[in-house]
Structure formats: C-alpha cells, structure tokens
Amino acid sequence: MNTENKRHIALISVHGDPAIEIGKEEAGGQNVYVRHVGESLAQLGWQVDMFTRRVNAEQDKIVNHHPNCRTIRLEAGSTEFVPRDHIFGHLPEFVDNFLEFQQENGITYPLVHTNYWLSGWVGRQLQEMQGSKQVHTYHSLGVVKYNTTKKRPAIANTRLAIEKQVLEKAETVVATSPQEKEHMRSLVSGKGKIDVIPCGTNIQLFGGVDKQSARAKLGIDPQTKVVLYVGRFDPRKGIETLVRAVGKSGLRQSQNIRLIIGGGSRPGHSDGNERERIEQIVTELGMGEMTQFTGRLSHEVLPIYYTAADVCVVPSHYEPFGLVAIEAMASGTPVVASDVGGLQFTVINQETGLLAPPQDADAFAVAIDRILSDSQWCDRLGVAARKRVESKFSWDGVAAQLSKLYTQILQPAAKEAVLLV
C-alpha cells in the first residue's frame, strides 16, 4: 500500500450525511459525530474523506469543509431518500462506486472508520478486497434496539449478524461509553478489540450566551420554568414519557412552566407520524398552551434554546452515548435523563443532573420537579455540568484520541521495530 497515503483516511457514514443541514432527512447525532470528528482530524493533519450516500440529484457530489476534509456523496440505488432499514440492498453499488472513486483519484485508503452497521458492512468488504484497516463505531446496537421494540423489521437478523462480524473482525470498535462496551461484550460477542473514546461537543458553540440574554432573544419571561427536549420524533426517544411527566409535575399547578419540544419532522414519514401522536397526547392532557413545538433548530439558534432552559430532558429508551445531554451540559443546563446506556456515563446523578428509569413518567416528574423547585441547586448542577464537558467531551480531545488510535493501527511495523531496538 502506498506509504504516501498513510495520513489519508476515509470516514464512512452511508445513511448519515456529514454535510447535510442537521434536522433534515435522518440527520442526528451520527451526522454531527462524523462531521466534527472529520474536521477535527483534518486540523491534526489527516487527509479526511467522508463518504455518504447521495439522496438528491441536486446535491453537490463533493462538499469541501476544510482544506483537508471533504464529504463525497456516492450513488447507491435511486437518487432519493431511502429509510435506513431499506438501504442494505444498495450497499454493493456503494462499494463499487467507492472503489471507482479511489481508482480515479489515485487513492487507496489504508484505514476506514465506519459508522453504523450499514457502513460496517461496507468496511468489511474493503477490509477483504484491499486490506483496509477497519475502525468502527456502532452509534446504536441492533440487539438493544430490538429488545425495546415489539415488532422487528425484516432486516433485523442481517443487522445482528453484521454487527457481530464487525466486532470480531475489525481492527477495533470504538465504544462511546463504558456502558456501550459492556453491552457489546455481553450482548454481541466476547471476541474482538474495543476502545472507549466518547463523543464530543463544540464547547465554543455551546455556553457562549447567558441565560438572561437567551431568554430575551426567545421572548421567554425570566420567571418561566423551561423544560426542553431536543431530538428526533421517534418512539424510542421517549417524548411521550416527557410529556406525561410534565403533565404530572406538581409545579405545573403552581408555577408558569413551558415545555419546548425541539426537532424537525416530515409529514407522511415515521417521524411525522410520531410528532402527530405526541401533539395528540399534549392536547388530551390539556397542555397545548404550555407546550411549544419549534420544528428544526439550526446550529445558530440551538445553543440559545439550551441556555434558556432550566432543565433539558433526555427520556430515551436507550442511548449508546447521548449527544444532546452533553450539548445541554456544555450550555450550563442540568439534564434529567433515562438511567440507561451511555447516559449513565455522560450524566453524573445529583452532580450534573438526575437519572430516572426509562418510560417512567412518575419518576421523571419527580426529577424535573426537584431541579425546578430549587434554583440554587439548579445553578450548581449547571456549573458542574459545564466543567464535566470541558474536561471530558471536547471534539479536539476526541479527535486527539482517535488520531492516536489510528496511528497505532497504521504503524504496527514501526512500533515493532522500536521494541526490537
């Protein structure tokens, strides 16, 4: 393999476009992760190409983010949005076009960092075809997801088999929390190498505005108690639990509370259906006047919402990491989160927020009330939350850890030579 390419790497995110505006299609934590990791690695001197599937004929095929970092959109099936559970059959074409891009540009990627199981399959093909070293991040585990759903999709068995194969065959799998690593070992396979490197957040973007200014920009009264949710409309995100918890909240009767639900949805798609279901619950509980559905929140306005909130709630049934939690914490806002997965790692119970059993509206109501009823404690939790993010979860720190990992994987011969001297 050409040694000139040793700093040239590929990040593969088939269904999560790093260049897309967050909030569109299935944009979410994975898109944010890949984009920021790519840009931060580029700052460290890596030549980073991020590959994703083209979903619109009007999309640019190549988007440059940094002199050393770009997104490359490959054809795979018809050029339109396809739900992730229906993409697998198009992956062979994705691989073919990846190989064609390499040939046309005189590049052979010595290392591919794949994201989500679909990209994991692509990475396995490249590993077998050309010896590329594969690093993988799951972003979610099928075995955990399917344990919380009543009906498995047709693709479930394929996904589970590929996730097991990737763990056993990749150079290493990057777990974003110790809890995710534990799930991999106990539920996926006892074989394979796992390194724990968390997700990150932009500590300059979040926390740069004070609460008074944030509320003034959003037209929120200083005395209003604000409960915030940010994320997709998906039953597994637990928005129903949050709505019912705020409906049960003892403070609802005595204080001015506003529930803000931030996130985009598309009519006719599953997330649009979930939003309609949540809106119906809000109406049934008589919470229409106190609840605001903002739609998609851009990167420019999102930090303002986080800072304006008294508490940010992450009621997911499961999260391998929980990016929203650290974005809120970076903004100095305490978090009430489900006591599951990576949220047990990001949120320190009674230090940066509170943890509650998933799908337990009563427990979430108690936790939300505890924070809203004690403004001084709320402020202390927020300060501790910001400090934790600064010390553990900056993108620069995450990229530095990944850079070290990549270097170790790509230079085993050099390492052995040093040991022999």
N, C-alpha and C positions, 0 to 999 in steps of 0.2 A: 504493500500500500504506500502511496506517495507520502513521504515524510513532510512535504510542504503543506499537507492538509491536516497536520496534527492539531492545529488550533481551529480547524473548520468543522463545525458540528451542526447537526440537524435536530431541531425540536419538532416533533410530530404531534399534531392535535387535529385529527381528521374532522371531528364534528364541532370543535370549538375554535372558531376563527380568532386568532390573536389580534387581528387588525380591525375587527368589527366594533361598532359602537356598542358599548355594554348596554344590555337591556333589549337588544334586538335578537331575533331568532332564539336560539337556545343559549345566548350569552350569559355567562355567570362566573363563578369562581375559577373554573378551569381556564377560561379565556384570560382573566386577569393574571392568573398564575403564570401562564406561558408567556404572555406579553412582557410582564415585568422581569421574569427570570431571563428572557432573551435579551432585553435591553440592558439589564444589569451585567450580564455576562459579556456583552459587547463592550461595556465600559472597562471590563477587565482584560480586554484584548482578544477575546474569542471572536471568530467569524461565525455569526449565528444566522442560519436559515431556518425559518419556522414554516412548516408545511401544513396546509389545511385543505379542505375540500371546497371547491368553488360552488356557490349555491345560487348565483345570479349572473346572467350573461353580461350585465352592466358593471359587474365588479372588476376592478383592476386585477390583472393576473399577478402582479408584483407590487407590494407596498413597502417602501423604504421607511424605516423608523429611525435609523441611526446609520452612520457610515459602515458599521459592522453588523447591522441587524436588519433583516427584512422578512416580510411574510410572502410566501409563494403559494398561490392557490392552484390546485391541480384538478383536472376534470376527473370525475368518478360518478358515472351514471349521468342522468339528465341534469342540466344546469339549473337546479331548483332546490328549494329547501326540502330535505327528507328527514323525518324523525329519526333519532339515533338508533332506535330498535330496528330500523329498516335499511340501514346503511351497509351492513356486513357484506351483502352480495355484490356491492360495488368496490370492495377493497382491492381485489386483484387488479382492476383498472387503475386504482390509485397507485399501487406498487409499480405497475408498468410505466406510468407517467413520471413517477419519482425517478426510476432508473433512466428514462429518456432525458429528464432534466439534467441528471448527473453527466450523462454522455455528452449532451450538447454544451455543457459548461465546463467540462474537463475536471469535474469534482468527483471524488469518491469519499463519502462521509465515513470517517473511521469510528464515529460514535453517534448514535441516535438516542435521544431522550424522548421516549414515547409517553403519551398522556391519555389515560382511559383505556379500556380493554380493546376498543376498535383499533386504536393506534398501536396497542401492544401486539396485535396480530401482524400489523404491517412491519413492526420492528423485528418480529420473529422471522419473517420472510427475508428481510435484509440481512439479518444475522446469518441465515443459512446460505443465501445467494452470494454474498460478498464479504462475509466475515465482519460486518459492522458490530461493534460492541453496543449492547443494548442496556440502557438505564431506563427504568420505568416508574411512573407514578400512577397509582390507580384512580385517585380522585373520588371514587366510590367503589365499594366491593359488592359484586352481584349477590354473594351469599347473604350479606347483611341486608341489602335492599329487598331481596325476595322473602326474607323472613318477616318483613313488615308489610307485605302485600298479600292480598287474598288470592289474586289471580296472576300466575306467572305468564310472561309473554312467550311466544313461540321460540324466541331466540335465547331463552334463559340457559338451557343446557350447553349451548355453544359458548355463551359468555363464561359460564363457570369453568368449562374445560380450558378455555384460553387463559383465563386468569390464573389457573393452577399451573399451566405450562409456562407462562411468562415468569412467575415467581421462581420456578425451578430452573429455568434456562437462561434468564437474563444475567448480565454481569452483577447487577444489584437492583433491588427495588427500593425506591425512596418512600418510606413511610413519613407522613407529615406529623405524626404524634406517636408517643409510646403506645397509646391505646390502639391505634391503627395497626402497629406492628404486632401487637398481641392478637388482634383479630386475624391477621394474615397467618400467623403461626397456628392458631387453634382451629381456624375455620377453612383455610385454603390449603396449606401444605407445611410440613415440617422441614422441607428442603429449600435450598436457595438462600442467598445473602440479602439481608435487609439493613439499610442505613436509615437512621431517623434524622431528617432535616425538615424543619417546619416550613409552612408557607410564610409569606411576609406581607407587609403593607407599606405604603408610602407615608413615612412618618412626617414628611414635609407637607404633603397634601392635607392630611387629617390633623386637626388640632391647631390650625393656624388662625382660628377666629374665636372670639369669646362668646359666651352664651347670650349675653345681652344683645350683642350685635347680630348674632344668628337669628334670634327671635324677632328682632326688629325687621330684618330682611324678609322673614316669612310671615310677618304680621301676626305673630303669636303673643298674646298677653303674658307679661312676666310672671303672673301668678298662676297661670295654667300649668297643670301637671301633664307632661307629654310622654306618652308611651309609643315607641317607634318599632316598626318591623320593616326590614329591607330584604328583598329577595324575590325569587320566582313564585308564581302561583302554581303550587304543586301540593297534592295532598300530603306527601311525606314531609313537607316543610312545617306542618303543624299550625297553620294560620288559624284554623278553627279553634284549636286549644287556646291560642292567644285571645281571640275574640270572646270566647266564653269566659276566660279568666278575667278579662277587663269587665265583662258584664256582671261577674260575681263580686268584683272588687268592692270592698267596704267603702273605699274612698270615693267610689263613683257617686254615692248618695250625698256625700258631704262636701266634695270639692269639684272644681272645674277641671275635668280630665278630657284630654283629646287623644284619641288613638289614630296614629298615622300609619297607613299601610303603603309602603313604597315599593313599586315594582311594575314592570310592564306586562301586558297580556295581549294576546292576539285572538280576536273573535273567530270562532269556529275551530280553534285548536284546543288541545287539552288544558293549556294554562288559562285560556279564555273561559272555558267551562268551569274551571276551578274558581276563577275570580267571581263569576256569576253565582256560584254556590256560596261563597263567602259573603257576598253582598246580600244574599237572601237571608243568611243567618244574622247578619247585622240588623237587617230590617225586622226580623222576627223578635230579636231581643230589644228592640226599641232603641238602638244605638246609632241610628242614622245621623243625628245632629252632632254627635261627638266623634264620629269616625270620618276620616279623610282618606280617599284613595288617590294618591298623587300621580299614578302612572309611572313610567320610566323616570328614574332620577339620573341625570347626567353627572359626569365626574366633577363638573363645576359646582353643582348645587348639592350633591350628596354630602360633602363634609359639613355643610351648613345644617342640614337636617340632623345629622348625628350629634352635632354640638348643641343644637336647640333642644334635643330630647333630654328628659330626666333619666330615662332608662330605655335601653334597647333590648328587645326580647328576641331570642333565637330559639323557637319552640320545636325544632326539627325532631323527627322520629329518630334520625341518626345523621351524624356528620363526621366524616373522617378527620376534618380539621375545624372548619367554621370561620371562613374569612370575614364574614360580617361582624363576628364577635370582636376580632382584633381591630377592624376598622373603627368600630364604635369605641373600643378601649383607647385607641390612639387619639380619638377625639375627646378623651377625658370623660366619657359617658359609661357608667356602670352597666353591666349586662346581666339579664336573667336568661339562663339557657337550660336546655334539656341536659340532664345528667347522663350523657351518652358520648361514646367515641372521643374524637379529638376535642370536643368542647370541655371535657374534663381536664384537658391539658392547657387550653388557652385561657379558660376562666378559672381563677382560684376562688373557691367558695368562701364567702364572707371577707375576702380581701379585695377582689376586683369586681365582685358581683355575687350572684347567687345561682345555684344549680337546683333544678326541680325535676321530678320524674317526668319523662315524656308522656304526652297525651293525658296529663293530669291537670285539668283546668283549675281545680280547687287549690292544688299546690302552687301553681303559677300565680293564682290570685293572691295567695298569702305572700309569696316572694315579692311580687310587684308592690303590694301594699307596704311591706317592710321598708323598701327603699323610698317610696314616695312619701311616706309619713315621717321620715327623719332626714331633713335636708342636709344637716351637718354630716351625717354618716354617708349620705349620697355623695357629697363633695369629696369625702375622704376616699371612698371607693373609686371615684373618677380619677383622682390623683394617682392612686396606686395602679390603676388600670393603665394609664399613660406610661408610667415608669416601666411596667412589665413589657409593654410593646417596644419601647425604646431599647430595652436590654436584650430582648429575645427575637423580635419579629420584624426587623427592618429588611427590605429587599436586598440591600447591599450585603448584609450579613448572610442572608440565604444564598445569594449568588456566590459569595466567597466560599461557603461550604461546598456548594455544588462544583465550583471550579476546582477545588482541591480534590474532590472525589473523581471528577473526570480525568484530571492529571494522573492520579494514581492508576486509573484503569488503562489509560493510553500509554503509560510508560513503565510497564512491568519489567521490561528488559533492562531499562536504565536502573530501576530500583534493585534488581538482582545483581547488576554489575557493581553497584555501590556496596552491597552486602559482601561481595566476594573480595573487595579490596582490603 
